[in-house]
């Protein structure tokens, strides 16, 4: 029982309650993080080949971008609800939806990154005798990395926000605690979980930015 | 739950829900819920625009605080809309006020960033030419810079509007109206046909918002820019990455 319920005055953060409930936040944070990591990695696995295919076969490109733009506007809560009859109130429902959104963000950035490779570089690679696959793996994809990294950062931060909404379908990581704060009319879990979610997004963004500097040292200005 | 819903039977029950005249009338019918949803969203976008557009336009016009204007979108993305909505509910209590405040707050960052980028990307040579022709600052802003920035300003409004329509669905969790009622009540009462139907309606409304606002966006591109179609399109895509 939250102490706050018995006080006439409910502070925004009840530190005494918080100090005895740290494990609650730890496990929520853990679930939040694993849902996010899985969604971004899954999105990457799908969007890399999709982006490469859309880049190679030009006829594919505009339909892929148009369809992904339209799907991206579907609200996450609606998407989860459309999946529930098929996959239930499970992590699968959450992941299918979350991966869907990361794919839509990432595929765009993969295409933009590949398109930004200068034609002279492709010419030079061809002249050096690169075959298409080797050229893709060793020249084009590395040069597209800055754009792909930008996509990974946007996808990660967006997913961290979206995960909170999966509380409505019984998951939610930190969103579970936001919902609890609402239901019990108790400020502490609500405020702390919201702040932690923002902090998690910012920390993830900064660490990915650091990783990007290590992985693509030639594009430090982005 | 599970496999039996995969069957046509479930979709038939969704169809029955849509076909039931009771769901099309009264204060809990589809038309009323749709109106609530659109009204909440429109109010929130309008409030957000009144705050965001002057800031973004002023920052872009003077070319100041560019980092702030661009990064506000990144910070906005990090704020969980669900948490913001519930906190607004705790502060302001029941009713539309907390919903509109939270949704307007969510609508602000994309509009600031896009209008900033739109205004700051106006070619300095064009501004020089306007000055040379004797335009004063405000005339130059309204008759030269703003028309050139319209595609990006509108892209910002569209991004915000789609996001607000989506988040307005969550308003049902804090006892708000709108189409989210069908979804949230459907989940709570395990009335999955109603939930599914509500989710379909919300998805369609969001897609309709996206498509109609990109239509408006295209109509509002000034003729001079339409003649230079290619550069406009490249500018619009960069805004989406931002």
Interface residues (C-beta under 8 A of the other chain):
Chain A: X69 X70 X73 X74 X75 X76 X77 X78 X79 X81 X82 X84 X85 X86 X88 X89 X108 X109 X112 X150 X154 X157 X158 X160 X161 X164 X165 X167 X168 X169 X174 X175 X178 X179 X181 X182 X185 X187 X190 X191 X193 X194 X197 X198 X201 X202 X205
Chain B: X1 X2 X5 X6 X10 X74 X75 X77 X78 X79 X80 X81 X82 X83 X84 X86 X87 X89 X90 X162 X165 X166 X167 X169 X170 X173 X174 X180 X183 X184 X186 X187 X192 X195 X196 X198 X199 X200 X202 X203 X206 X207 X209 X210 X211 X237 X240 X241
